[in-house]
Amino acid sequence: MANGLRIGMLVDTYLPVIGGAEIHVLELSRALRNAGHTPLVCTATGSQADPASGEFPVTRLPTLRYGGWSSWLRLLFALPRLIRFLRGVDIIHCHYTFYMSMLCCGLGRLLGKRSAVTLHGLGTLDSSVGRSAMMRFFRRASLRWADVIIATSDEMKAVAQRFVRGEKIVVISNGVDTAYFTPKPKVDNLELVILTMRRLAPKNGVQYLVEAAPAVVAALPQARFWVAGEGKLETAIRKRVVELGLEQYFRFIGIVPHAETAAYYQQSDVVVFPSSAESTSLACLEAMAMGKAIVASNLTAYQDMLGDGERGLLVRLFDRTDSDYNAPPTLPRARIQALADAILKLAGDLALRKALGSRARSFVVENYDWSRIADQTVRAYRLINPYNKD
């Protein structure tokens, strides 16, 4: 591409909020910059305490934070700056099919700008939309008004195909910085660390790991559970740990800045992802890049990443393999025991942990490095003239 593009990355939530989509925007922007483009971020997250501040220009418009019908009144205050931002870019790249995506894809049409939308789950999956007429409108408008749709998984593509023609959709997964997330020896620690790097939301399933913990510690007293993340389930999860008498076995770390996550993966022996909904988990890709042994629910997304026992162990926690944000508060005892058994299998077999981790690392380097994802993203941009600058 002869000239770099000015790419407007628009996302409802961004750093310092930590989540998959927020890290996706950061890392994709870095990779696009390394490829000679100029990413600019616009978000409704108002805090200036951005750990990556200075890397990219970030326009913060907190009045664009969606909060019901009053959002339309607040929009009047943000609209001039938003339009000025959109006029200054070559391509509008929205994330989520939510409020900002709907606004910016629509404004893009009025301004003669072409747009892309990346699907991350929120606002796209039926279970995240529910019965909300407004959420359904955001999804439909975002998908219809975007010029190209980037699905992070085949499951996301299937949802989008209900609203738009298939040739408008490309599948480009999340990625990982394999130069930063690279295997390192664990610092001397006699504990066997079982790590979950998850926001404490129902769909991430940390509550199921707590239920599996008694069976694990009964067989493996040196096991320790590290919980890295915060969220609305934290109080309930902490309470359940106390009820089960497991306080000495659990360490609640809180939110870990993305720049520090590799150090926690380094100290872990097993990493667990008992999610009920996932597209392509950035946290799972990072753990794989670190060469870690992984236990995950058998959702389609984890099957795609981990294979069938080739690069990690999958556990049938649910009666389905597609994503559902409506995670049950608990699971049948047999499913919880299966999760505990998978953890114990890895905990007791160092050779298996190393073999799975090595294959996981190789797979991620070959398929999910951010440089590859950025190249695929630019090819998606090329589909929407007039910004084909070859």
N, C-alpha and C positions, 0 to 999 in steps of 0.2 A: 504494500500500500504506500503510494508515493508520499502522502501527507497524513499526519496523524489526525485522529478525530477528537473533537471536544465532546466528551460523553457525560451527560447529566445523569447521575445515579440518584434516583428518587426512592426513598424508603421511609415508611411511617415511623419506624424506630431505628435508632443507630446508637453507636457508642456514646456514652459509657454503658448503655444497656448491652448486656452480653447475651447473645443467642445465635442460633445458626445463621439466620438471614443477615444479622448485623455483621458477623464475621465474614460471611460470604461477600458482602459489599466491600468490606475492607480489603480482603485478599484479592478479589477480582480486580478492584481498582489498582492495587499494587502491580498485579500481573499485566494489566493493560498499560499502565505507565511504563513498565519495563519494555513493553512492545512498541513504545513510541507514541502513545496516545495521551490525552489529557483528561483524566476523570475529575469531575466536580460533584460533590455530594450535596443533596438537599434533603432535609429531614424535619419531622415535626418534634423530634426530641430536643428539648431546650437546653439541657445541661451543657456547660462548657467543659466539664471535667472529662475530656476525651483523651484516653491514653495514647491515641495515635494522632493527636492534634499537631498540626504543622505539616503532615504528610500530604494532605489534600485540602483544597478550599472546601469548607463545610458551611452551607447556608442553613441556619436553624430558624424554623418558622413554627414555634410552639402553638400558635393559634390554628395551625392545621391539624392538631391532634384531634382525632374524631371522638366526639362525646355526645352523640344523639343530635337532635334537631338544632340545638344551639350552635353546632359546628358550622351550619350554613350562614349564620349571622357573623361568626368570627372570621369566616372565609373572606369577607369584604376587606378586613384589615391586612390579610396576608397576600391577597391576589396581586397587587402591583409588584411586589418583590418576586412572587412565584413566576409571573409572566416575564419579568426581566431575566430571571434565571433561565427559563426555557428558551428565550430568544437568543441567549448567549451560547447555546450548545448546538452541535450538529445532529446528535441522536439523543432521544429521551429514552432512558432505560429505567423502567419502574420495577419494583420488587414487591411481591404480594399482589393479589387482586383485591385491594382494599381501597380506602378512601383516597389516598394520594394517587394511586394508580388510575383510578377512575377519573379524577380531576385532570391529571397530567396527560393521559392519553386523549381525553376530550379536548383539552386546550391545545395539544399538539396538532390535532386536525384543524383547529381554527387558525393556528399560527403557521401552518404549512410545514410542520416538523414531523418527521417519522419517529415511531416509537416501538420499543420492545418491552415485553413484560416477562419477568422470571417468576415462576410459580414455586412457592415455598411451603405450601400447605395451608397456612392461615388465610382465610378468605377464599380458598379454592376447594378444599375438601368439604364434602357435604356436612360432615360432623362439626366443622368449624364455622359453617354458615348457619346451620340450624334452620329455624323457621323465620328468621329475621328477613323481612321484605327488603330492608335497606341493604343488608349484607348480600342478598341475592342480586340486587341491582348493581352493587359495586362489582361483583364478580362478572355478571353478564356484560356490563358496560366496558370493563377493563379488557375482557377477552375480545369483544366485538370491535372496540376502537383501536386496539393495538395493531400494528402492522406485522409484527412477528411475535410469536409466543415461544418462550424458552421453558420447557418442562424439565424439572430436575430429576424426573423418573418417568417410567412408562405409566405408572399409576396416575401421575399428574397429567400426562398426555391424554389418557383415557377420559379424564374429567373434562379437559378442555375441548375434546372432540365432540362433546355433547352440545357445544355452543358455536363452534367455528369449524371450518373445513380443515381436514388433516394436513394439507400442504402448507398451511400457515404456521404449523407447529414444528419445532425442532427439539430434540432431547439432548440436553447438555447437563451433565451431573454437577454436583458440587465438587470442589477440589481441595487440595491440601498442599501446603508448602513442604515438600519432601526434603528440602535442604535444611530447614529449621527443625522439623519434626523427624528426627533421625535416631536410631537406637543408641542408647548410652547405658553403661553398666549401672546397676542399682547401687547406691551408697549403702554400706554395711547396715543392715537392719534385720534383726532376727524375726520380726513380725512378717506374716504373710499378708500383704496389703491387697484388699479387694476394693477397687476404686469405682465410683460412679461419678462422672463429670456431666451432671444433668441439672437443668433448671427444675425446681421442685414443683412441677405442674403435674396434674393427674395423668396426662398422656405419656409422660416420661417413665412412669412405672416404678419410681424409687420405693413406693409403698410396698411393692411386691418383694423387693430385695430385703426390706426389713422383716417381712414375714418369713423369708427363707433363712434369715440369719441364725435362729436358734439351732436348726439342724446342722448348719455349717460349723458353728462354734462347739457344738457337742462333739463333733468328730475331729475338729481342728482348733484346739484352744488358743493357738498362736495367731489365729485369723483376726484381722482388724479391718473394719469397714470405714473407708474414707468417703464422705459425702461432700462433693464440691458443687455448690449451687445454692440458690435461695429461691423462694417462691411461695405461693399461697398454701401449699401443703406442709410447709416446714413445721408449724406448730403441731399439727396432727402427727407428723412423722416422729418428731422428738418425743411426743407423749407416748406413742406406741413403743418406742425404744425403751422408755422407762418402764412401761407396763410389762414388757418382756424381760426386764432385768438385764438389759444389754448395754447399759451406759458405758461400761469399761471397754466395750468392743467397738464403739462407734466414735468417730471423730467428725464433727461438723465443721467444715472449712469455710463455708460461705462462698460468696462469689469470688472466683479466681480471675484476675485480669488475663486476657488472652496471651499476653507476652510471658506469663508465668505458668501456663498450663503444661508445657513440656516437662517441667521439673516434677510435677505431680505424676504424670504418666511414667516418668523415669523410675519413680519409687514404687510403682505398683507392680503386682504380680499377675493379677487378673482384673480386667475391666469389664463392667457389666452394663448392658443396654436393654432393660426389660420394657421397652416402649410399646405403646398401643398404636402410635401413629408416627410415621417417619417418611421422608422422601429419600434424600441421600445424606445421612448424618455426618456433619462435619466432625463432630467429636469422635465418631467411630473411625472415620478416615484418619484422623490424627493419631488415634491409638494404634491403628494398623501401621501407619508410617513409622511409629516408634517401635514396631516389632513386638507388640503386646498380644498376649493371649486374651481372647474376647469371648464372652458369653452374651448372646442377644436373643430377643424374641424372634420367632420365625416369620416376621413380616417379609413381604416381597422385597422391600428395600434392603434388608439385612441379608437376604438370600443372594441378592445381586452382588453385594459387597463381599460377603464371607463364603459364598458357595455352600455346598452341602457337606459341612465338616472339613472342608479343605483349608480354610483360613480362619476358622473360629467355630465355636459350638452354637447351634441354634436350638432353642427350646420352644416347644409348642405351648405357649401361654394362653392363646385365644383360639376360638373356633374358626377364625378367618385369618387370611394373610394380608388383606388390604388394611389401610390405615383407618383409625377411628379415634377422633379426639375425645369421644365419650368413654373414657376408660372406667371400668368397674372399680369400686373402692377396694375390692379384694378378689381373689381367685380361688377356685376349688383347691382343696388341700393337695391333691395329686399334682396339680400344675405348679404349686409352690415347691413341692418336694422335688419335682423335675428340675426346677431352677437351682435348688440347693445341690442336687446331684451333679449337675453340670459344673458348678463352681468347684465342688470337691474333686471332680475328675481332673480338672486342670491344676488345682492346688496340689494334688498328690503326684503329679507327673511332670517334672521339670523338662524332660525331653520332648513331651508333647507340646508344652508351652512354647519352647524354642522353635519347634518345627512349624507350628501354626503361625507364630509371630514372623518367622522368616518368609513364609509364603505370603503372608498378608502384606509385609513391607514391599516385596517384589511386585505384587499385584497393583498396589497403590502407585508406585513409581511409574509403572508402565501405563496406567490408565487414568490416574486422577491428579497428576501434578498440575498446579495452577497455570503453568505456562501453556499446557495443552488446552485447558479449559478456556483461557483467554483467546487462544487462536481460534477455537471453535466458535466463541462468542462473536469475534470480529467477522467470521464467515457468515454468521447469522445476520449481522448488521448489513453485510453486502447484499443480502437478499432484498433489502428495502431501499431501492433507489429513491432520491438522487444522491445518496451518500456513498455510492460506490466510487472510491477515489483511485482505483487502479489506473 
